[in-house]
């Protein structure tokens, strides 16, 4: 019976995921596409060298620098005691370089997560405001996490808004420099729970742990149930349970059993818990976005964004599918993005450099490429401005750059942020190989190219072009459909938004009525786009 349950569950989840939006994509370098680079986590000490690097990035196609504004640094001395001197100098350096600036209101701790090379805890005076049981996260193991304030603490949005207001007042004269502002929604600046935390014993690719075990979390969960069901009798009728009081209803006592038994996926207790668990994040996002719009819109009039983490492991685990995502707080992506839209936020999503090679491999079951396509499709359907990031450093990893470009330019991303500036320059300040890969693959200016091919066999029902670079699908004709249209003279044409001043190798192929695909024979076609204007390629079958 257990195997039947898992088989049905996995089929259902995979079917819903497929229907939900991994559709064949169409090449399109967005007209307003921008390349961003994220600044080092650690403090800048050599400002002259820093500014020279920024100028080099500007000269090579980078639009803006994304920078963490560490809450613990600027308000560390006391409540409403702000010191902006470091970031005033920072803003001057960015402005002098010609780059634009994207501040991240980093209300989280730096230190303890993947890639962290600094230690900036959130202000210590905060912990005198209330008890840790109300203000923090507590995992299944009993570990208290102080990386960020808990979403159910009533003072969280108020404290954040004071930080936002102080920033807006300090940098009101930089409205031409600042082009976007990001909000930190939780650990590592992402809207999530600290489920995968090294200090709590987590190791890749384990599920991680649910984070709902403080008294504050339990109360918030019970209040959610009281609001929905009014009394315990109605809840029992809906769930088929026999609780006698609200106090009896608590988060899962055993996280692993919650998933492996199938309870997490069933109507009643499991789905209701997961709905609340994600809902607490959604409510938190709405609260801080409301505060941010209030403080920033009038002063800066720029997009405000939030980041969702690419939790790509355990997606296809037959024992506990999607358990890592659920533990992080990602239960229903469509609903989550509905709230992003409602909060009038732009979205950044990570792990664009990764592949699906371990999608069915124990113990990983990792499908980041599928996940990126799913999130991008959901965001595009809702009209949400979408930005991408790499999750891990792209050092000696040209494949990762290529994969990031493939996803960015085929799934409607408005921009890409490279993590991180550190490895783009050597110790002498010279650009590295990674810098030049970034420039080639990701620092693109949109260029419409019209392809025309003549002498296509008459049996062709559909004609496509496919090529080598990310913006031409990397030869993956099954996933990407760059389709041409038949002209009156029998030739086939189509316009594709590629990139200026880049060299492409490509071929044409067609489908006949039987669905067979026939590729153009011989050597690949080659074409280098001009640096400006429009481009045309005329070829023959």
C-alpha positions in Angstrom: 0.0 0.0 0.0 2.8 2.4 0.9 4.4 1.9 -2.6 1.1 2.6 -4.3 0.8 5.8 -2.2 4.2 7.0 -3.2 3.7 6.1 -6.8 0.4 8.0 -7.0 1.9 10.9 -5.1 5.0 11.2 -7.3 2.9 10.9 -10.5 0.6 13.6 -9.3 3.3 16.0 -8.3 5.3 15.6 -11.5 2.1 15.9 -13.6 1.1 19.1 -11.9 4.6 20.5 -12.2 4.7 19.7 -16.0 1.2 21.1 -16.6 2.2 24.2 -14.5 4.5 25.5 -17.0 7.7 24.0 -18.4 6.7 24.8 -21.9 9.0 25.1 -25.0 10.6 28.5 -24.9 11.3 31.1 -27.5 14.6 33.0 -27.8 14.2 36.6 -26.8 16.9 38.8 -25.3 14.6 41.3 -23.5 14.8 44.8 -24.8 15.5 46.2 -21.3 17.8 43.4 -20.3 20.5 44.4 -17.8 23.5 42.7 -16.3 24.2 43.3 -12.6 27.2 42.2 -10.5 27.0 41.7 -6.7 29.6 43.4 -4.6 31.9 41.6 -2.2 30.3 40.7 1.2 33.2 42.0 3.1 34.1 45.7 3.7 36.0 47.7 1.1 39.3 49.0 2.3 41.1 50.1 -0.9 38.6 52.5 -2.4 40.8 53.5 -5.3 41.3 50.0 -6.5 37.6 49.2 -6.0 36.5 52.2 -8.1 38.9 51.1 -10.9 37.3 47.7 -11.0 33.8 49.3 -11.1 34.9 51.4 -14.1 36.2 48.3 -15.9 32.8 46.6 -15.3 30.9 49.6 -16.6 33.1 49.7 -19.8 32.3 46.0 -20.4 28.6 46.0 -20.3 27.7 45.8 -16.6 24.8 48.1 -15.7 24.7 48.2 -11.9 26.3 47.0 -8.7 24.2 45.2 -6.2 25.3 45.9 -2.6 24.3 44.5 0.8 23.4 47.3 3.3 24.1 45.5 6.5 21.7 46.4 9.2 24.0 45.2 11.9 26.7 47.6 10.6 24.6 50.8 10.3 22.4 50.4 13.4 24.5 48.2 15.5 25.2 50.8 18.2 21.6 51.2 19.4 18.0 51.5 18.4 17.6 54.3 15.8 21.3 55.2 16.1 22.4 55.0 12.5 25.9 55.5 11.0 25.8 55.7 7.2 29.4 57.0 6.7 30.6 53.7 5.1 27.7 53.5 2.6 28.0 57.3 1.8 31.5 56.6 0.6 30.3 53.5 -1.2 27.6 55.4 -3.1 30.2 58.0 -4.1 32.5 55.3 -5.5 29.7 53.7 -7.5 28.5 57.0 -8.9 32.1 58.0 -9.9 32.4 54.7 -11.9 29.3 55.4 -14.0 27.5 52.3 -12.7 24.0 52.4 -11.2 23.4 51.1 -7.7 21.0 48.4 -6.3 21.0 48.4 -2.5 19.8 45.3 -0.6 18.3 46.2 2.7 20.1 43.3 4.4 18.1 42.7 7.6 19.7 39.3 7.9 23.0 38.0 9.3 26.0 37.4 7.1 27.8 34.3 8.2 26.9 30.6 8.3 25.4 30.2 4.8 26.9 28.9 1.5 29.4 31.5 0.2 29.5 33.7 3.3 32.9 35.1 4.0 31.9 37.7 6.6 30.3 38.1 10.0 27.7 40.7 10.4 25.0 39.6 12.9 21.8 41.6 13.1 21.8 44.3 15.9 22.3 42.7 19.3 20.0 45.3 21.0 17.0 43.7 19.2 17.0 40.8 21.5 15.9 43.0 24.4 12.7 43.8 22.7 11.1 40.4 23.4 11.8 36.8 24.2 13.7 34.5 21.8 10.7 32.3 21.8 8.8 35.0 20.0 11.5 36.6 17.8 13.5 33.7 16.4 13.2 30.4 14.6 13.5 27.0 16.3 14.0 23.8 14.3 12.8 20.2 14.8 16.1 19.6 16.6 15.6 22.4 19.1 18.2 24.7 17.5 17.5 28.5 17.8 18.4 30.5 14.8 19.1 34.2 15.0 19.9 35.0 11.4 16.8 37.0 10.9 13.7 38.0 12.8 10.9 35.6 12.7 7.9 36.5 10.4 5.4 36.0 13.2 7.0 38.4 15.6 4.7 41.5 15.7 7.7 43.9 15.8 9.5 42.6 12.7 8.0 44.9 10.1 8.2 47.9 12.5 11.9 47.4 13.0 12.5 47.0 9.3 10.5 50.1 8.4 12.7 52.2 10.8 15.7 51.0 8.8 14.1 51.7 5.5 13.0 55.2 6.6 16.6 56.1 7.7 18.0 54.8 4.4 15.5 56.8 2.4 16.3 60.0 4.3 20.1 59.5 4.1 20.2 58.8 0.3 17.3 60.9 -0.9 19.8 62.8 -3.0 20.9 59.6 -4.8 17.6 59.0 -6.7 19.4 59.1 -10.0 22.0 56.5 -8.8 19.6 54.0 -7.3 17.7 52.0 -9.9 16.2 49.2 -7.7 16.0 48.2 -4.1 15.9 44.7 -2.7 14.3 43.6 0.6 15.8 40.8 2.7 13.0 38.5 3.5 14.9 36.1 5.7 18.2 34.1 5.9 20.8 34.9 3.2 18.5 37.7 2.1 15.9 35.3 0.7 12.2 34.9 1.5 12.5 31.5 3.3 13.0 29.7 6.6 16.5 28.8 7.7 15.8 25.1 7.1 19.2 24.2 5.7 21.7 25.6 8.2 25.2 24.2 8.8 25.1 25.2 12.4 22.0 23.0 12.9 23.8 19.9 11.5 22.5 20.2 7.9 24.5 18.6 5.1 23.9 18.7 1.4 21.6 17.2 0.1 19.5 16.6 3.2 15.9 17.8 3.5 16.7 20.4 6.2 14.4 21.0 9.1 11.0 22.6 9.7 11.3 25.9 11.7 8.0 26.1 13.6 8.8 25.1 17.1 9.1 28.3 19.1 6.1 29.4 21.3 5.6 32.3 18.9 5.4 30.0 15.9 3.0 27.6 17.6 0.7 30.4 18.7 0.7 31.8 15.2 -0.2 28.4 13.8 -3.0 28.0 16.3 -4.3 31.5 15.7 -4.4 30.7 12.0 -6.6 27.6 12.7 -8.9 29.5 15.0 -9.5 32.2 12.4 -10.3 29.6 9.8 -12.3 27.0 11.8 -13.7 29.2 14.6 -13.9 26.3 17.0 -12.2 22.9 17.6 -15.4 21.0 16.8 -15.5 22.4 13.2 -11.8 21.6 12.8 -12.3 18.0 13.9 -15.2 17.6 11.5 -13.1 18.8 8.6 -10.0 16.8 9.5 -11.6 13.7 10.9 -9.7 14.2 14.2 -10.6 14.3 17.9 -8.7 17.3 19.4 -10.1 18.7 22.6 -8.4 22.0 22.6 -6.3 24.3 20.3 -3.3 23.8 22.5 -3.1 20.1 21.4 -2.5 21.1 17.8 1.2 21.5 17.2 3.7 21.3 14.3 4.8 17.8 13.3 6.6 16.0 16.1 8.8 14.1 13.6 9.6 16.0 10.4 10.9 13.0 8.4 7.8 10.9 9.3 5.6 13.8 8.4 6.9 13.5 4.8 7.6 9.8 4.4 4.2 8.8 5.8 2.5 11.0 3.2 0.9 13.2 5.9 2.5 16.4 4.5 0.6 15.9 1.2 -2.8 14.9 2.5 -5.9 17.1 3.1 -6.5 18.0 6.7 -3.6 18.4 9.2 -0.7 18.1 6.7 -1.9 20.5 4.0 -3.3 22.9 6.6 0.1 23.0 8.3 2.0 23.6 5.1 -0.5 26.3 4.0 0.1 28.2 7.3 3.8 27.6 7.1 4.1 29.2 3.7 1.4 31.7 4.6 3.5 33.1 7.4 6.2 34.0 4.8 3.6 35.5 2.5 2.2 37.7 5.3 5.7 38.7 6.2 6.4 39.7 2.6 3.3 41.8 2.4 4.1 43.6 5.7 7.7 44.5 4.8 6.8 45.4 1.2 4.1 47.7 2.4 6.6 49.4 4.7 9.2 49.6 1.8 6.7 51.1 -0.6 5.7 53.6 2.0 9.3 54.7 2.6 10.9 54.3 -0.9 8.3 55.0 -3.5 8.0 58.7 -3.1 11.8 59.2 -2.7 13.2 56.8 -5.3 10.3 55.7 -7.5 12.2 52.4 -8.5 11.2 48.7 -8.5 11.4 46.9 -5.2 12.4 43.3 -5.3 12.5 40.1 -3.2 14.5 36.9 -3.7 13.3 33.3 -3.6 15.9 30.6 -3.1 16.4 27.8 -5.6 15.8 24.8 -3.4 16.3 22.2 -6.1 17.3 19.1 -4.2 14.9 16.3 -3.1 12.4 17.4 -5.8 12.0 13.9 -7.2 12.8 11.9 -4.0 10.3 9.0 -4.1 10.3 8.8 -0.3 9.6 12.5 0.3 9.2 14.5 -2.9 9.7 18.3 -2.6 10.4 17.9 1.1 13.4 20.3 1.0 11.2 23.0 -0.7 8.4 22.4 1.8 10.8 22.6 4.8 12.0 26.0 3.4 8.5 27.3 3.2 7.8 26.7 -0.5 4.6 24.7 -0.6 2.7 26.2 -3.6 4.9 28.3 -5.9 1.9 29.6 -7.8 0.3 30.9 -4.7 3.6 32.4 -3.5 4.0 34.3 -6.7 0.4 35.5 -6.5 1.5 37.2 -3.3 4.7 38.6 -4.9 2.4 40.2 -7.6 0.0 41.5 -5.0 2.8 43.1 -3.0 4.0 44.8 -6.2 7.5 43.3 -6.1 10.0 42.3 -8.6 11.4 38.7 -8.2 14.9 37.3 -8.2 15.4 33.5 -8.5 18.7 31.6 -8.2 20.5 28.5 -9.5 20.4 29.4 -13.2 23.8 28.0 -13.7 22.9 24.4 -12.8 21.6 21.4 -14.7 19.3 18.4 -14.1 21.9 15.7 -14.3 21.1 14.4 -10.8 17.3 14.7 -11.2 16.8 10.9 -10.6 20.1 10.2 -8.7 20.1 9.1 -5.0 20.4 11.0 -2.7 20.2 14.3 -4.7 17.1 14.1 -6.8 18.1 17.6 -7.8 16.4 19.3 -10.8 17.4 23.0 -10.7 16.9 23.6 -14.4 13.4 22.3 -14.3 12.7 24.5 -11.2 14.0 27.6 -12.9 11.8 27.0 -15.9 8.8 26.4 -13.7 9.3 29.6 -11.6 10.1 31.7 -14.7 6.9 30.5 -16.4 4.8 31.3 -13.3 6.3 34.7 -13.0 5.8 35.5 -16.7 2.2 34.4 -16.6 1.7 36.9 -13.8 3.6 39.7 -15.4 6.2 39.8 -12.6 9.6 41.4 -13.5 12.1 38.6 -13.2 15.8 38.6 -12.5 18.2 35.6 -12.3 21.3 34.7 -10.2 23.8 32.0 -10.0 23.7 30.1 -6.7 27.4 29.1 -6.5 30.6 30.9 -7.7 31.2 30.3 -11.4 34.9 29.7 -11.2 36.5 27.8 -14.1 32.9 26.9 -15.2 32.1 28.0 -18.7 29.3 25.5 -18.8 27.7 27.3 -15.9 27.9 30.6 -17.7 26.4 29.0 -20.8 23.5 27.5 -18.9 22.8 30.7 -17.1 22.6 32.5 -20.5 20.3 29.8 -21.8 17.8 30.2 -19.0 18.0 34.0 -18.9 17.5 34.5 -22.7 14.8 31.9 -23.2 12.6 32.4 -20.1 11.8 36.1 -20.0 14.4 37.3 -17.5 14.8 41.1 -17.4 18.3 40.8 -15.9 20.9 38.7 -14.4 23.1 39.3 -11.3 26.4 37.6 -11.2 27.6 36.4 -7.8 30.1 37.7 -7.1 32.6 40.5 -8.0 35.4 38.9 -6.1 36.4 36.4 -8.7 36.1 38.8 -11.7 39.5 40.3 -10.9 42.9 38.9 -9.8 45.0 40.3 -6.9 46.5 42.9 -9.2 43.1 44.1 -10.3 43.2 42.6 -13.7 40.1 41.0 -15.2 40.1 37.2 -14.9 38.9 34.6 -17.4 35.6 34.6 -15.5 35.3 38.3 -16.3 35.6 37.7 -20.0 33.2 34.8 -19.9 30.7 37.0 -18.1 31.2 39.7 -20.7 30.8 37.3 -23.6 27.8 35.3 -22.3 25.8 37.7 -20.2 26.7 41.3 -21.0 24.4 41.5 -24.1 22.6 44.3 -25.9 19.4 43.2 -27.6 19.7 42.8 -31.4 16.8 41.7 -33.7 18.0 39.3 -36.3 15.8 38.3 -39.3 16.6 34.8 -40.6 15.5 33.8 -44.1 16.1 30.4 -45.7 15.1 29.4 -49.2 14.7 26.0 -51.0 13.2 24.3 -48.0 11.6 21.0 -49.2 7.8 21.3 -49.8 7.0 18.6 -47.3 8.0 21.1 -44.4 5.2 21.9 -42.1 7.3 23.8 -39.6 10.8 25.4 -39.9 13.1 26.3 -37.1 16.5 27.7 -36.5 18.7 26.5 -33.6 22.2 27.5 -32.6 25.2 27.2 -30.3 24.8 30.1 -27.8 22.4 30.4 -24.9 20.2 32.9 -26.7 19.8 30.4 -29.6 19.0 27.4 -27.5 22.4 25.6 -27.3 21.3 23.1 -30.0 18.4 21.9 -27.9 15.7 21.8 -30.5 13.4 19.7 -28.4 13.1 22.4 -25.7 13.4 25.6 -27.7 11.2 26.6 -30.6 12.7 29.4 -32.7 10.1 29.1 -35.5 10.1 30.7 -39.0 7.1 31.6 -41.1 6.5 30.7 -44.7 6.6 33.6 -47.2 4.7 34.0 -50.5 7.8 33.1 -52.5 8.3 29.8 -50.7 11.1 30.9 -48.4 10.8 30.9 -44.6 11.6 33.9 -42.4 11.5 34.9 -38.7 12.9 37.6 -36.4 14.7 36.5 -33.3 16.1 38.9 -30.6 19.7 37.9 -30.2 22.7 40.0 -29.2 24.7 42.7 -30.9 28.4 42.0 -31.8 28.3 38.3 -31.2 29.2 35.3 -33.5 26.7 32.5 -33.9 26.8 29.0 -35.4 23.4 27.6 -36.3 21.4 25.3 -38.5 17.8 25.2 -39.9 15.6 22.2 -39.5 12.0 21.3 -40.4 9.2 19.1 -39.4 7.0 17.2 -41.9 3.4 16.1 -41.5 4.5 12.9 -39.7 6.4 14.9 -37.1 9.8 13.8 -38.3 12.6 16.3 -38.0 15.1 16.8 -40.7 18.2 18.9 -40.1 20.0 20.9 -42.7 23.0 18.9 -43.9 26.6 20.1 -44.3 28.6 22.6 -42.2 27.0 24.9 -39.7 25.9 28.4 -40.8 27.9 31.2 -39.3 27.0 34.8 -38.7 28.3 37.8 -36.7 25.8 40.4 -35.7 26.6 44.1 -36.1 27.1 46.3 -33.1 23.9 48.4 -33.8 20.8 48.5 -36.0 19.1 45.5 -37.3 20.6 42.3 -38.7 19.7 39.9 -41.6 20.9 36.5 -42.5 19.8 34.9 -45.9 20.6 31.3 -46.4 19.7 28.3 -48.5 18.7 24.7 -47.6 
